[in-house]
Amino acid sequence: MSILMEDEYFVSREPSILKEGKEFQELVQKEWLATPDAGHVKKERGVDEINGRKGRVDIFVDEIGDNLVSVVEIKNTDWDKIKPQNIRRNVKRQIRQLWRYISSQNDLCNKEVSPGIIFQKLPQDAEKLKLIESMFNNEWIQVVWHDESIERVKERMGKKSQPK
């Protein structure tokens, strides 16, 4: 076997979850770049974090308005496959990542930030969904489910706002 063939073998052995995540991220970034009114959209934008480390925001929108930018992370997390006892830990990890980017823009660049996170698919378990959204919402981070239509969002949100 030649060295080239060995290299091809290792490249093709990328875990499917990682490959699917990259494909989903690419799809969402292309959608944002193709949106004419989205502002100055940049994908894979490097940011300096408060702790001195370097970060990379999946989608960064500059010049939204008066000193306002948006940072958006794209995640291929399959919440249906995560054990209920691990949901909080995973959400907190993703929140910490977003807050590093928010802080870098607030503290280092003196910008206001509109943060968001886009997940590929809505969890089937209503309790998991409620927990995930409430944890992000408590941190002022907008959650979007890529596979959820606007009509479905309105229906679901309408149910939440109705008195019991």
Summary of the structure (lengths in Angstrom):
residues: 164
radius of gyration: 18.0
end to end distance: 67.9
largest distance: 68.2
contacts: 426
relative contact order: 0.12
helix: 49%
strand: 25%
